[in-house]
Amino acid sequence: MDVAKLSMALSKSNTQHQASLSVMKMAMGNAEQQGETIQELLSSADVKVIQHAAQPHLGGNIDLRK
């Protein structure tokens, strides 16, 4: 393998590595932001409202038959 091909391969590998790191940083930023949002919602919202949002079908019907 000549020097030019080796240099191009190394450059391509470095570019892919940098792109991968950039995507990882964006994903980490998004996850951190979502975590902060969830934490804020949990601290400010009523527990019953959160439970109803998670499972809205529960508690909507009452069976009065014996």
Secondary structure, 3 states (H helix, E strand, C coil): CCHHHHHHHHHHHHHHHHHHHHHHHHHHHHHHHHHHHHHHHHHHCCHHHHHHHHCCCCCCCCCCCC
